[in-house]
């Protein structure tokens, strides 16, 4: 049913992603699909890495760990953005087509008042992606 | 020099890494929390202390306006007349240092590592650094400053009790129109050319180097790692960052307050908009609202787009004035201005034993303090958009090209006004108040209605492009160097800046707080000198690696 699942991850807050990661892995096992973890970084040093290259390496390591721990085929796709806070949605949407994924599984917070002004990333991706999106709350 | 890298703070890069090996993790001092529905990710204590001290100073200026004005109002002239040698001398060091880096082997070092590619194309990059740092000044002083220095030079020297009372630069050029034009242009370009851009370049290069090549957070304190070592992550660094936030926010807010007054005067001349607090508050609200949209649309979708539009518009206005104005005379003046600038550069920049104290203290030292107090903001913003350039490319584009553009701008706008005065005896520009000089000059040319309207748009949008980039800078510093802090934070700083401007405009206190901001130019001059040394250490370690 799904051949390639894309999972956006925030490497600074992996703890919050547990449900989404598990969900993606279960679906991957069910359909024998491959999982690609996508993460977006600024070009400046951040809490995760000092350079975009280091960031990509960390994401790669994360993908390998996940693959080994959950017994699925995984890959990594790191993207650099000038202004990640603002450009996250368009960057992720582009990543959907760049990776050729046919399902996006992503974590999102429970909607609150600010979602009227700034919709959650999960909501926006679900609203605009051309493929199936599973938002895990 | 003996290899003392370790106790200097910058370790020699090892293996494939050229990063500084620090215990500090970016964001380790940050507080991530939820206030109501808003997520926050702020540096503790920089965010809180800068915010509260800004509020405290606003209250002070509003509660005791006379005391604030007498303290800060006196502080600024005291600094520029007692430390003029320090400002002028430091300014020269920055220019010489930058020029040296262009020709030195360090020029080949690439910001972001040897393999990095530039983040922005030349036009986008150039538009952003120009729109953040100088656009607004050119709108107001492009006509008035050449005119002022021309008039005082023409007026010659006057003395009272052995002390010069005139404001002419150097030895003036009494009665000689041609020589006065040359001297006036040189004296103007001196304030807008190599020196201010040298100041911006030093800050920007220091931050870009320590962020992109050494892996330290994008905040002002990072440039001090070679000096203070791990202590920059403690109170030493907190104070540097807080001071930078403070200078940036008040610098922007007081400019916004004055800008609204000036834009109001222009709109009054063009459309009869009544002059008063109501109109000014509306203008500040409008400018802040546009800046808000820009910061929420982000660096690429907001700030860059607005900067490009405005630079395009400014260029069209420049071409228009050049064509419908006295074209041949202006082109001749452009060349003459360059020659005169370089001919007078050395005497104008000598820090000691100046006879033209009014000019060198009242104009030059004042400008230097002003540019330097803006340099943390402009420098940090330039650093943010400069990844992937080599040091040589960077300095040529931040120092030489803007200088060239300023010469062109001043020659065309100032030159047109001076020509109107000399050839046609038009004194409208000379007599007009500062904020109207540009419009009076345009009024003498065809299509004045359209060009003046474009002038107003340029003024407003250049305020927006300073305000939005300033909000991004403050947001980054107060988030401990994180550029991906939640959106409500940048929205907060943008609105806060507008609110401070409105409070000071209504309650009075713009003048005293602006004087205070300019006074921060003195400590920051020292900061910039230390940065030169940091850059040197940093580049040296980098070159060993390559």
Interface residues (C-beta under 8 A of the other chain):
Chain A: X12 X42 X43 X44 X45 X46 X47 X50 X51 X53 X82 X83 X84 X85 X86 X87 X112 X113 X114 X118
Chain B: X19 X25 X26 X27 X28 X30 X36 X37 X38 X112 X113 X119 X211 X212 X215 X216 X217 X218 X296 X297 X298 X299 X300 X301 X302 X384 X385 X387 X481 X482 X483 X484 X485 X486 X487 X488 X490
